[in-house]
Amino acid sequence: MSAKQLPKPAAWKNTYFWIAGILFVLGIVGLPFLGGDQAIRDPGQGAEPGLVWIYFGSAVVMFVNGLISHSQTVQHYQEALEDE
């Protein structure tokens, strides 16, 4: 009986990239000339200067997490192919 082949890693399946994209879009919506902080604030949250930059910073962190996670997945995939 043959072993099941591993699916080739795809970056678009990595949730970290999706979360980074959503945070980036929310950061854009929160820019002063589009919607401002009030567009992205939680209900009942007080005014937070620099909230947009927190969203952009979070997007960068999640994107870096995605790069690390995806590179490890690719490495695991390549090692699994070498073992066959």
LINLINTA-V29583 format. One record per residue. N is the residue number from 1. RES is the residue in one small letter. PHI is phi as a letter, one per 20 degrees, with the letter a starting at -180 (* if undefined). Layout:
n->N res->RES phi->PHI
n->N res->RES phi->PHI
This chain:
n->1 res->m phi->*
n->2 res->s phi->e
n->3 res->a phi->f
n->4 res->k phi->f
n->5 res->q phi->f
n->6 res->l phi->f
n->7 res->p phi->f
n->8 res->k phi->f
n->9 res->p phi->f
n->10 res->a phi->c
n->11 res->a phi->f
n->12 res->w phi->f
n->13 res->k phi->e
n->14 res->n phi->f
n->15 res->t phi->f
n->16 res->y phi->g
n->17 res->f phi->f
n->18 res->w phi->f
n->19 res->i phi->f
n->20 res->a phi->f
n->21 res->g phi->f
n->22 res->i phi->f
n->23 res->l phi->f
n->24 res->f phi->f
n->25 res->v phi->f
n->26 res->l phi->f
n->27 res->g phi->f
n->28 res->i phi->f
n->29 res->v phi->f
n->30 res->g phi->e
n->31 res->l phi->f
n->32 res->p phi->g
n->33 res->f phi->e
n->34 res->l phi->d
n->35 res->g phi->c
n->36 res->g phi->m
n->37 res->d phi->g
n->38 res->q phi->f
n->39 res->a phi->f
n->40 res->i phi->d
n->41 res->r phi->f
n->42 res->d phi->f
n->43 res->p phi->f
n->44 res->g phi->n
n->45 res->q phi->f
n->46 res->g phi->f
n->47 res->a phi->f
n->48 res->e phi->c
n->49 res->p phi->f
n->50 res->g phi->n
n->51 res->l phi->g
n->52 res->v phi->g
n->53 res->w phi->f
n->54 res->i phi->f
n->55 res->y phi->f
n->56 res->f phi->f
n->57 res->g phi->f
n->58 res->s phi->f
n->59 res->a phi->f
n->60 res->v phi->f
n->61 res->v phi->f
n->62 res->m phi->f
n->63 res->f phi->f
n->64 res->v phi->f
n->65 res->n phi->g
n->66 res->g phi->f
n->67 res->l phi->f
n->68 res->i phi->f
n->69 res->s phi->f
n->70 res->h phi->f
n->71 res->s phi->f
n->72 res->q phi->f
n->73 res->t phi->f
n->74 res->v phi->f
n->75 res->q phi->f
n->76 res->h phi->f
n->77 res->y phi->f
n->78 res->q phi->f
n->79 res->e phi->f
n->80 res->a phi->f
n->81 res->l phi->f
n->82 res->e phi->f
n->83 res->d phi->f
n->84 res->e phi->f
